[in-house]
Amino acid sequence: MNMKKLIAAGLFLACTLTTIQAQTKDGYVFTTIKETKITPVKNQNRTGTCWSFSGMGMLEAEILRMGKGEHDLSEMFIVNHSYKDKAEKFVRLKGYLNFAQGGSFEDVLYATKHYGAVPESVMPGLEYGEDMHVHNELESVASGYLNAVIKNPNGKLSTAWKKGFDGIIDSYLGAIPEKFTYNGKEYTPQSFVKELGLNIDDYVSLSSFTHHPFYTKFVIEVEDNWRWGEAYNLPLAEFMDVVRNAVNTGYTIAWASDVSEIGYTRDGIAVVPDVEAIETSGSDQDRWIGLSKREKDDEICKIIQRPCQELTITQEMRQIGFDNFQTTDDHGMLIYGLAQDQTGKNFFKVKNSWGTQTKYDGIWYVSEAFVAYKTTNIVVHKDAIPKAIRTKLGI
């Protein structure tokens, strides 16, 4: 999951600028209905590591749910291991694998299960002269190194390439500690996970697409799923039942979604506006005549800053969006609560990783329609899945 598509940046900026001009009285008023305790909002800054921030945010919330206290886990511990694992597969496949900053929730689950975890204080991952995460140089240097390796100038791979690559990653993100002391006690990364009570086998990935059979597992075909992690496939209605049940029973949800839509704003709102209905509604119709695409987008940006009519999402719409590349795997976040706007419409409360300098201090309000339409997959504790659905999946 990459943080953003460049094509979406203009839409976000346009929506932000038009919001400044909008009247406050026309905006949303939210009332929280249900929320699970979470750890504070963080900032991934200029990196494509949303998958680690949101995945670790879910595990931090799970530790809270289990009564183990609040812990700030290191995202860069997971990123470090994932870069190294990805490099091995990249070389093995002779470069025919996406090597970039993006990743998936599978990276968080795999790395935590096989390598463990460490506190943020032990491995902040800022070994390169920056106060906040910036990975453009790291990605460029690492990918350049790997591309040189797979050119294979010696006729066979040396025994040194992996050690050299690991040195690059460690130079930027810090070396993986074998042991560390935390709150007066010594741990290894694996013993720390055990102390926190996390059983990674309890967490499952779910999705909803028709190009694979329902109630089976399939590999989600997105570039950043380089580990080829599998997800259980559910019909859309049951998929949404899982999301609602998880929130209502006190679980958080690692949520992967497409945020390059005009309905996903920088101001903390995500909706699926029914543009056709808006353009043809009563006396409003005349004002759309003759407008350019950019001018229409600006008008829509204004409209979605207050309650508006949304599309009714179907299974077919989801599939078409995924098949024609309109729904892409852009960003990972954490669903942790439920709210209603002033019209009584439900919105999920979502923790983002873009810092707190936003309208709702780093929190987004995402409509049920948006989640139904633009989710690529979720990860949730198996106990958050309704029993009847778990039986169908054989969990």
Summary of the structure (lengths in Angstrom):
residues: 395
radius of gyration: 21.7
end to end distance: 26.5
largest distance: 72.6
contacts: 1277
relative contact order: 0.19
helix: 42%
strand: 17%
